[in-house]
Amino acid sequence: MSTSAAIATVIIGVLAATGVMGWLMWRLFRSAERMERDPKYLRRRLVRGAMIYIFGVLFGMIEIARGELPIQALIGLPISLFMIWVSLRAASKAKISPK
């Protein structure tokens, strides 16, 4: 591969990565605005986030029980449990008006 082709590849790759990151930031901004307006959407996002942490904790516990991970992997468990607790508590406090 020639030098000019390598430079062009790097420039195109950086432009594509910048475009993807810009699009993701725009989506994140719209999602944050919607969470401010719609408490049901906020609750749904918080519960989904907690479920991701719960899945990770369960997967880690299974791997430790099988002997594929060392017992030292449990050192991060309190942080994960705290994040689950915070997310579910915030989700339960989201005020949803009855309609």
C-alpha positions in Angstrom: 0.0 0.0 0.0 1.4 3.4 -1.0 1.8 6.3 1.4 -0.9 8.3 -0.2 -3.4 5.4 0.0 -2.5 4.9 3.7 -3.1 8.6 4.4 -6.4 8.6 2.5 -7.5 5.5 4.5 -6.7 7.2 7.8 -8.5 10.4 6.8 -11.6 8.5 5.6 -11.5 6.3 8.8 -11.3 9.4 11.1 -14.1 11.1 9.2 -16.3 8.1 9.4 -15.6 7.6 13.1 -16.3 11.3 13.8 -19.6 11.1 11.9 -20.7 8.0 13.9 -19.8 9.7 17.2 -21.6 12.8 16.2 -24.7 10.8 15.3 -24.5 8.9 18.6 -24.2 12.2 20.6 -27.2 13.6 18.8 -29.2 10.5 19.7 -28.1 10.7 23.3 -29.1 14.4 23.4 -32.6 13.6 22.0 -32.9 10.7 24.5 -32.0 12.9 27.4 -34.6 15.5 26.4 -37.3 12.8 26.1 -36.4 11.4 29.5 -37.0 14.9 31.0 -40.4 15.1 29.3 -41.6 11.5 29.7 -41.3 9.8 33.1 -42.4 6.5 31.6 -39.4 6.6 29.2 -37.1 7.5 32.1 -38.3 4.6 34.2 -37.9 2.2 31.2 -34.3 3.4 30.6 -33.3 3.1 34.3 -34.8 -0.4 34.5 -32.9 -1.5 31.3 -29.7 -0.1 32.8 -30.2 -2.0 36.0 -31.0 -5.2 34.0 -27.6 -4.9 32.2 -25.8 -4.7 35.5 -27.9 -7.7 36.8 -27.0 -9.7 33.8 -23.3 -8.9 34.3 -23.4 -9.9 37.9 -25.2 -13.1 37.2 -22.8 -14.0 34.4 -19.8 -13.2 36.6 -21.2 -15.3 39.5 -21.8 -18.3 37.1 -18.3 -18.0 35.8 -16.9 -18.0 39.4 -19.0 -20.9 40.4 -17.8 -22.9 37.4 -14.2 -22.1 38.3 -13.5 -20.2 35.1 -12.9 -16.9 37.0 -10.8 -16.5 40.2 -12.6 -15.6 43.4 -10.9 -12.2 43.3 -13.4 -11.2 40.5 -15.9 -10.7 43.3 -14.1 -7.5 44.4 -16.2 -5.4 42.0 -19.5 -6.9 43.2 -20.4 -4.2 45.7 -20.0 -1.5 43.1 -22.3 -3.4 40.7 -24.9 -4.0 43.4 -24.8 -0.3 44.3 -25.4 0.7 40.7 -28.3 -1.8 40.5 -29.8 -0.4 43.7 -29.4 3.2 42.6 -31.0 2.6 39.2 -33.9 0.6 40.5 -34.5 3.2 43.3 -34.5 6.1 40.8 -36.8 4.1 38.6 -39.2 3.5 41.4 -39.2 7.2 42.3 -40.1 8.4 38.8 -43.5 10.0 39.1 -45.9 8.7 36.4 -49.2 10.5 36.2 -52.2 8.1 35.9 -54.0 8.4 32.5 
